[in-house]
C-alpha cells in the first residue's frame, strides 16, 4: 500500500496556555497534516478555540495570556522571537465566528492584505489576486458586478465567504476557522462547508466547530478537547464510530457537553 499520508504542516509539543492563574490548555501534543481539514471538537470552554489561536499567535494580543511549549509550521518555531506575528498571520489566515468584513468595499476587503504585504506590483496584479480570492471563496459570480459596494451590504453567508476570500488573499498556507458557520443559516452553512472541502486542496484547514455533524461532514481528522486536554486525535470516522477514550465516547453520544 502506498502511504497516502500528507506531510505534517503544524506540529505542537508540550503546549500549555495560562490565562493569569487559569491553566487553559494542558500539555497538548498534535501533528496536523497539510491539505487536510482537521476539526477541533469538544464542550464549550474546553480549550479548542484557545489552542486554535495559538497557531497564529492571536493569544499574544491578550495581556494575561502565556503560551509555553513549541508550535512549528513547516518545522519552524512560530514563537521564535525573530518571527514577526504580522507576517505569521499572513501565512496563517483566520476566519472568525461572526463575519467581520471591514467597513470598506468588497474589493478593498480582499485587497487589504495583499496591499499591506506588498504582494502585487500594480493594479492589474491586485485585480487578479482579488478575482482569484473571490473565486476561491465561491463569491466571484455574486460580487463581480458590485466590487465597489460595501462588504457589509452582503448577506451573512456572503460576508463569511468574503472573510474567507480576505483570508486566502495573502496566499496563506494554513487557514484557521473558529466556528465559521455558527452565525449562519443552514443554506449558507452548507455553502461554507462545501467551500471548506474545496479549500483543503491548497491549504491545511483547521476548524473549531460546535457541531459534531459538521465535523463529521467536513473533516478528515478530528481532535477532541475536554477541560483543556487533547483527549483523542485521529481519523474522523474512527473518532465518531470507534473512539478509544471513554470521554470521547460520552461526548459523541451526547452524555457530556
C-alpha positions in Angstrom: 0.0 0.0 0.0 1.3 3.4 -0.9 1.3 5.7 2.0 -1.3 8.4 1.3 -0.5 10.4 4.4 0.0 14.1 3.9 3.1 16.0 5.1 2.9 17.4 8.6 2.2 21.1 8.4 1.7 22.1 12.0 3.3 20.4 15.0 2.6 21.2 18.6 4.5 19.7 21.5 4.0 20.3 25.2 1.8 23.3 24.6 0.5 24.9 27.8 -1.7 28.0 27.9 -2.3 30.1 31.0 -4.8 33.0 31.4 -3.3 34.5 34.6 -3.6 31.6 37.0 -6.1 29.6 34.9 -4.4 26.6 33.2 -6.5 26.6 30.0 -4.5 24.2 27.8 -2.6 21.3 29.3 0.3 19.7 27.6 -1.1 19.4 24.1 0.8 17.4 21.5 -0.5 17.1 18.0 0.6 16.9 14.4 -1.7 18.5 11.8 -1.4 17.5 8.2 -1.2 19.6 5.1 -4.1 19.5 2.6 -6.4 18.2 5.2 -9.3 19.5 7.2 -8.8 19.0 10.9 -11.7 19.6 13.2 -11.4 20.6 16.9 -14.5 19.5 18.8 -15.5 19.5 22.5 -17.7 21.2 25.0 -17.8 24.9 25.5 -14.8 26.2 27.4 -12.7 23.1 26.7 -9.8 25.0 25.1 -10.3 24.3 21.4 -10.5 28.0 20.4 -7.7 28.9 22.8 -5.5 26.3 21.1 -6.6 27.4 17.6 -5.5 30.9 18.5 -2.0 29.7 19.5 -1.4 28.7 15.8 -1.3 32.3 14.6 -0.3 33.9 17.9 -3.7 35.6 18.4 -3.2 35.0 22.1 -0.3 37.4 22.0 -2.9 40.2 22.0 -4.2 39.2 25.4 -2.0 40.6 28.2 -2.7 37.9 30.8 -2.2 35.0 28.4 1.0 33.0 28.4 1.9 30.2 26.0 4.5 27.6 26.7 5.8 24.7 24.7 6.6 24.6 21.0 4.5 25.1 17.9 6.1 24.7 14.5 4.8 25.3 10.9 6.9 23.5 8.3 9.4 22.8 11.1 9.9 26.5 12.1 9.1 27.6 15.6 6.4 30.2 15.3 7.1 31.6 18.8 10.8 32.3 18.0 11.4 35.9 18.9 12.6 36.6 15.4 9.2 35.7 14.0 7.0 38.7 13.1 3.5 37.9 14.2 2.1 40.1 11.4 3.9 38.1 8.8 2.9 34.9 10.5 -0.8 35.9 10.3 -0.4 36.4 6.5 0.8 32.8 6.3 -1.9 31.6 8.8 -5.2 33.1 7.8 -8.1 33.2 10.2 -11.9 33.3 9.9 -13.9 34.1 12.9 -17.3 33.1 14.3 -19.1 36.2 13.2 -18.5 37.5 9.7 -16.4 40.7 10.2 -15.8 42.4 6.9 -14.0 45.7 7.1 -16.3 48.8 6.5 -14.8 49.1 3.0 -15.8 47.9 -0.5 -15.8 44.2 -1.4 -12.7 44.9 -3.5 -10.8 46.7 -0.7 -11.7 43.9 1.8 -9.9 41.4 -0.3 -7.1 43.7 -1.5 -6.3 44.9 2.1 -3.8 42.1 3.0 -2.0 41.9 -0.4 -1.6 45.7 -0.2 0.0 45.8 3.2 2.2 42.8 2.4 3.2 44.1 -1.0 2.1 41.1 -2.9 1.2 42.9 -6.1 3.3 45.3 -8.2 0.4 47.1 -9.9 -3.4 47.4 -10.2 -3.7 44.6 -12.7 -1.9 42.1 -10.4 -4.0 43.3 -7.5 -7.2 42.9 -9.6 -6.1 39.3 -10.4 -5.5 38.5 -6.7 -8.9 39.9 -5.8 -10.6 37.9 -8.5 -8.8 34.7 -7.7 -9.5 35.0 -4.0 -13.2 35.7 -4.6 -13.3 32.7 -6.9 -11.7 30.5 -4.3 -14.3 31.7 -1.8 -17.1 30.9 -4.3 -18.2 34.6 -4.2 -17.0 35.9 -7.6 -20.2 35.5 -9.5 -22.2 37.2 -6.8 -19.7 40.0 -6.3 -18.1 40.8 -9.6 -20.6 43.5 -10.6 -20.5 45.2 -7.2 -16.9 45.2 -6.2 -17.1 48.8 -5.1 -20.1 48.2 -2.9 -19.6 47.9 0.8 -18.8 44.4 2.0 -21.2 45.0 4.9 -24.1 45.1 2.4 -23.7 41.4 1.6 -25.8 38.7 3.3 -24.4 36.9 6.3 -23.3 33.9 4.3 -21.7 36.1 1.6 -20.0 38.2 4.3 -18.4 35.0 5.7 -17.3 33.9 2.3 -15.9 37.5 1.8 -13.9 37.0 5.1 -12.6 33.7 3.6 -11.6 35.5 0.4 -9.8 38.1 2.5 -8.0 35.4 4.5 -6.8 33.5 1.4 -5.8 36.7 -0.5 -2.4 36.8 1.3 -1.6 33.3 -0.1 -1.6 31.6 3.4 -0.6 28.0 3.8 -2.9 27.4 6.8 -6.5 28.5 7.3 -7.9 28.6 10.8 -11.7 28.8 11.2 -13.2 29.5 14.6 -16.8 28.2 14.3 -17.2 29.9 10.9 -20.9 28.8 10.5 -22.3 29.4 13.9 -23.9 32.7 12.9 -25.2 31.4 9.5 -28.4 29.8 8.4 -28.4 26.2 7.1 -28.1 27.1 3.4 -25.2 29.4 4.0 -23.7 26.8 6.3 -23.9 24.2 3.5 -22.2 26.6 1.1 -19.3 27.3 3.5 -18.9 23.6 4.2 -18.7 22.9 0.5 -16.1 25.6 0.3 -14.0 24.2 3.2 -13.9 20.9 1.3 -12.5 22.6 -1.8 -10.0 24.7 0.2 -8.2 21.7 1.5 -6.7 21.1 -1.9 -4.5 24.1 -1.3 -4.4 24.6 2.5 -4.2 22.9 5.8 -7.6 23.9 7.2 -8.2 23.7 11.0 -11.8 24.3 12.1 -13.2 24.7 15.5 -16.9 23.6 15.5 -19.7 23.1 18.0 -21.4 20.8 15.6 -20.3 17.2 15.6 -22.3 16.7 12.4 -20.3 19.5 10.8 -17.0 17.9 12.0 -18.1 14.6 10.6 -19.1 16.2 7.2 -16.1 18.3 6.5 -13.0 16.9 8.3 -10.7 14.0 7.7 -9.0 14.3 11.2 -10.7 15.2 14.5 -9.3 16.3 17.8 -11.5 16.1 20.9 -10.7 18.5 23.7 -12.1 18.3 27.2 -11.2 20.5 30.1 -8.0 21.8 28.4 -6.7 18.4 27.5 -6.5 17.0 24.0 -8.2 13.7 24.8 -8.1 12.0 21.5 -6.9 12.7 17.9 -7.3 10.6 14.8 -9.2 9.8 11.7 -12.7 11.5 11.9 -14.5 8.3 11.0 -12.8 6.4 13.8 -13.3 9.1 16.4 -17.0 9.1 15.6 -17.6 5.4 15.3 -15.0 3.8 17.5 -13.3 6.2 19.9 -10.6 4.9 22.2 -11.3 7.2 25.2 -14.5 6.9 27.3 -14.6 10.7 27.5 -14.8 10.9 23.7 -17.5 8.2 23.6 -19.5 10.1 26.2 -19.3 13.4 24.3 -20.1 11.8 20.9 -23.1 10.0 22.3 -24.3 13.2 24.0 -23.7 12.3 27.6 -21.2 15.1 28.3 -21.0 18.6 26.9 
